[in-house]
Amino acid sequence: MMQSLASCSPPVGTPPGADAEMRDLLLAAIPALRAFAFSLTYDLDRSDDLVQDTLVRAWTKAESFRRGTNLTAWLFTILRNLFYSEQRKRKREVEDADGIHAGRLASLPEQEVRMEMAQFQDALNLLPHSQREALILVGAQSFTYEEAAEICGVAVGTIKSRVSRARVRLIETLGMHGTDDIGADGATRAALEDR
């Protein structure tokens, strides 16, 4: 009888609220966390470290998560806060001041799609951080405006405004005339329309 009771209890040192269900939910959220972390850092190693720190923090603070609410939004909030804390620390650091390392990492685009993606990333990087973050949460991560507002700690209207301004700036920066220009280039669209 004692053995069956012991097998039902969590392992020694397991934080309150951290159970098998929480573990499974955290594991399922890793792809979305990695994508969001990369959108903030543009560095695979840093984004993986950020995701790992987020998961550790979520696991150790599992009791503060209210079951039945949006776990992904809670995790994104943790990740975002960790990112900002890291940014504050990094402001005092100087990395690759002469650009030698960055110069060695540059590669020329091999295809038009790569060039377009690079142009898009450059345009995205020109957006103010708050607009880029809102656009990524709503546009790329498919969060609702309400969820994105909760993650960012701002009003829903603020998120809507940021997303709208970000879209307009991207269209202007990329030299587009509107959302109809998104997708295949003009020549490809013309070829497809002639069919």
C-alpha positions as CSV (number, residue, x, y, z in Angstrom):
1,M,0.0,0.0,0.0
2,M,2.8,2.4,0.8
3,Q,4.4,1.8,-2.6
4,S,1.2,2.7,-4.5
5,L,0.9,6.0,-2.6
6,A,4.5,6.8,-3.3
7,S,4.1,6.2,-7.1
8,C,1.2,8.7,-7.2
9,S,3.1,11.6,-5.6
10,P,5.3,13.9,-7.7
11,P,9.0,13.3,-7.6
12,V,10.9,15.0,-4.8
13,G,11.8,18.6,-5.7
14,T,9.0,19.0,-8.2
15,P,7.6,22.6,-7.8
16,P,3.9,22.9,-6.8
17,G,1.6,22.9,-9.9
18,A,4.3,21.2,-12.0
19,D,2.7,17.9,-13.1
20,A,2.6,15.6,-16.1
21,E,-0.2,17.7,-17.7
22,M,1.9,20.9,-17.3
23,R,4.9,19.2,-18.7
24,D,2.9,18.1,-21.8
25,L,1.5,21.6,-22.3
26,L,5.0,23.1,-22.0
27,L,6.4,20.7,-24.6
28,A,3.6,21.4,-27.0
29,A,4.3,25.2,-26.8
30,I,7.9,24.9,-27.7
31,P,7.5,25.5,-31.5
32,A,5.5,28.7,-31.0
33,L,7.9,29.9,-28.3
34,R,10.9,29.3,-30.5
35,A,9.3,31.2,-33.4
36,F,8.4,34.1,-31.1
37,A,11.9,34.1,-29.5
38,F,13.6,34.1,-32.9
39,S,11.4,37.0,-34.0
40,L,12.7,39.0,-31.1
41,T,16.4,38.0,-31.3
42,Y,17.1,37.0,-34.9
43,D,19.6,34.6,-33.4
44,L,19.0,30.9,-33.1
45,D,21.3,30.3,-30.1
46,R,19.9,33.3,-28.2
47,S,16.3,32.4,-29.0
48,D,16.9,28.7,-27.9
49,D,18.4,30.0,-24.6
50,L,15.4,32.3,-24.2
51,V,13.0,29.5,-24.7
52,Q,14.9,27.3,-22.3
53,D,14.9,30.0,-19.6
54,T,11.2,30.5,-20.3
55,L,10.4,26.9,-19.8
56,V,12.5,26.7,-16.6
57,R,10.8,29.8,-15.2
58,A,7.3,28.4,-16.2
59,W,8.1,25.0,-14.6
60,T,9.4,26.5,-11.3
61,K,6.4,29.0,-11.2
62,A,3.8,26.5,-12.4
63,E,1.6,27.2,-9.3
64,S,1.1,30.8,-10.5
65,F,-0.5,29.7,-13.7
66,R,-4.3,29.6,-13.5
67,R,-5.5,26.4,-15.1
68,G,-8.1,27.0,-17.8
69,T,-6.5,30.2,-19.0
70,N,-4.3,30.7,-22.1
71,L,-1.0,28.9,-21.3
72,T,0.6,30.1,-24.5
73,A,-0.1,33.8,-23.7
74,W,1.3,33.2,-20.2
75,L,4.5,31.7,-21.7
76,F,4.8,34.5,-24.2
77,T,4.6,37.0,-21.4
78,I,7.4,35.2,-19.5
79,L,9.5,35.0,-22.6
80,R,8.9,38.7,-23.5
81,N,9.8,39.8,-19.9
82,L,13.0,37.7,-20.0
83,F,13.9,39.2,-23.4
84,Y,13.5,42.7,-22.1
85,S,15.6,41.9,-18.9
86,E,18.3,40.5,-21.2
87,Q,18.1,43.5,-23.4
88,R,18.7,45.8,-20.4
89,K,21.7,43.8,-19.5
90,R,23.1,43.8,-23.0
91,K,22.8,47.6,-23.4
92,R,26.0,47.7,-21.4
93,E,27.8,45.2,-23.6
94,V,29.5,45.9,-26.9
95,E,29.5,43.0,-29.3
96,D,31.4,43.0,-32.6
97,A,31.9,46.8,-32.5
98,D,34.1,46.7,-35.7
99,G,31.7,44.4,-37.6
100,I,34.3,41.9,-38.5
101,H,32.3,38.9,-37.3
102,A,29.1,40.1,-38.9
103,G,31.0,40.6,-42.2
104,R,32.1,37.0,-42.2
105,L,28.5,35.8,-41.7
106,A,27.0,37.7,-44.6
107,S,26.0,35.7,-47.7
108,L,24.6,36.9,-50.9
109,P,21.1,35.9,-51.9
110,E,21.0,33.0,-54.3
111,Q,17.4,33.4,-55.4
112,E,14.8,36.1,-55.8
113,V,12.7,34.6,-52.9
114,R,15.7,35.0,-50.6
115,M,16.2,38.6,-51.7
116,E,12.5,39.3,-51.1
117,M,12.7,37.7,-47.7
118,A,15.8,39.7,-46.8
119,Q,14.0,42.9,-47.9
120,F,11.0,41.9,-45.8
121,Q,13.2,41.2,-42.8
122,D,15.0,44.5,-43.2
123,A,11.7,46.4,-43.5
124,L,10.4,44.5,-40.4
125,N,13.6,45.5,-38.5
126,L,12.9,49.1,-39.4
127,L,9.6,49.1,-37.5
128,P,9.6,50.3,-33.9
129,H,10.0,47.4,-31.6
130,S,6.4,47.8,-30.2
131,Q,4.9,47.7,-33.7
132,R,7.1,44.7,-34.8
133,E,6.2,42.8,-31.7
134,A,2.4,43.5,-32.1
135,L,2.5,42.5,-35.8
136,I,4.3,39.3,-35.1
137,L,2.0,38.3,-32.3
138,V,-1.2,39.0,-34.3
139,G,0.0,38.2,-37.8
140,A,2.6,35.4,-37.4
141,Q,1.6,33.8,-34.1
142,S,-2.2,34.1,-34.7
143,F,-2.9,35.6,-31.3
144,T,-6.1,37.6,-31.0
145,Y,-5.8,41.3,-30.4
146,E,-6.9,40.6,-26.8
147,E,-4.3,38.0,-26.2
148,A,-1.6,40.1,-27.7
149,A,-2.7,43.0,-25.5
150,E,-2.4,40.8,-22.5
151,I,1.1,39.6,-23.4
152,C,2.3,43.1,-24.0
153,G,0.5,44.6,-21.0
154,V,-1.3,47.3,-23.0
155,A,-4.9,48.0,-24.1
156,V,-6.5,46.2,-27.0
157,G,-6.9,49.4,-29.0
158,T,-3.1,50.0,-28.6
159,I,-2.4,46.6,-30.1
160,K,-4.8,47.3,-33.0
161,S,-3.2,50.6,-33.6
162,R,0.3,49.2,-33.5
163,V,-0.6,46.4,-36.0
164,S,-2.2,48.8,-38.4
165,R,0.7,51.3,-38.3
166,A,3.1,48.4,-38.7
167,R,1.3,47.1,-41.8
168,V,1.2,50.6,-43.4
169,R,4.9,51.1,-42.7
170,L,5.8,47.7,-44.2
171,I,3.8,48.4,-47.3
172,E,5.4,51.8,-47.7
173,T,9.0,50.5,-47.0
174,L,8.6,47.7,-49.4
175,G,7.3,50.1,-52.1
176,M,4.0,48.4,-52.4
177,H,0.7,50.1,-53.2
178,G,-1.4,48.0,-50.9
179,T,-2.1,44.5,-49.6
180,D,-2.8,43.3,-53.2
181,D,1.0,43.6,-53.9
182,I,1.8,40.9,-51.3
183,G,2.7,37.6,-52.7
184,A,4.0,36.8,-56.2
185,D,5.8,39.5,-58.1
186,G,4.0,41.4,-60.9
187,A,5.5,39.2,-63.7
188,T,4.4,36.0,-62.0
189,R,0.9,37.4,-61.3
190,A,0.6,38.6,-65.0
191,A,1.6,35.1,-66.2
192,L,-0.9,33.5,-64.0
193,E,-3.7,35.8,-65.0
194,D,-3.2,35.1,-68.7
195,R,-4.0,31.4,-68.3
